[in-house]
Amino acid sequence: MRGGTHPRRHERLIALFVVGCLLFSYPLMHLFAGDHKVFGLPLLWVYVFLAWLAVIVATGLLLRSKSGSDGGP
């Protein structure tokens, strides 16, 4: 437990990586491929950008420091 990090942070990041890989796998993305549009954009594009945003937000929440003692500004 270096630097007071959460003991399960590494396992959660690995799980998030696996979920991210599944979100961007062909079988799941193929479900959203088609002629459907959302706000004038193809449904596949909307799915990709929302999934990407979800992975970024989840990563940020996992890596956010719980205390202000990380030595950063």
WODA-V897470 format. One record per backbone hydrogen bond with DSSP energy under -1.0 kcal/mol. NH is the residue of the N-H (numbers start at 1). CO is the residue of the C=O. E is the energy in kcal/mol with one decimal. If there is no record, write none. Layout:
nh=NH co=CO e=E
nh=NH co=CO e=E
This chain:
nh=5 co=2 e=-1.8
nh=9 co=6 e=-1.6
nh=12 co=8 e=-2.2
nh=13 co=9 e=-2.2
nh=14 co=10 e=-2.1
nh=15 co=11 e=-2.3
nh=16 co=12 e=-2.3
nh=17 co=13 e=-2.1
nh=18 co=14 e=-2.2
nh=19 co=15 e=-2.5
nh=20 co=16 e=-2.6
nh=21 co=17 e=-2.4
nh=22 co=18 e=-2.2
nh=23 co=19 e=-2.6
nh=24 co=20 e=-1.6
nh=25 co=22 e=-1.4
nh=29 co=25 e=-2.3
nh=30 co=26 e=-2.6
nh=32 co=29 e=-1.1
nh=38 co=41 e=-3.1
nh=41 co=38 e=-1.9
nh=43 co=36 e=-2.2
nh=46 co=42 e=-1.9
nh=47 co=43 e=-2.6
nh=48 co=44 e=-2.7
nh=49 co=45 e=-2.5
nh=50 co=46 e=-2.3
nh=51 co=47 e=-2.8
nh=52 co=48 e=-2.4
nh=53 co=49 e=-2.3
nh=54 co=50 e=-2.4
nh=55 co=51 e=-2.2
nh=56 co=52 e=-2.2
nh=57 co=53 e=-2.7
nh=58 co=54 e=-2.5
nh=59 co=55 e=-2.2
nh=60 co=56 e=-2.4
nh=61 co=57 e=-2.5
nh=62 co=58 e=-2.1
nh=63 co=59 e=-2.2
nh=64 co=60 e=-1.0
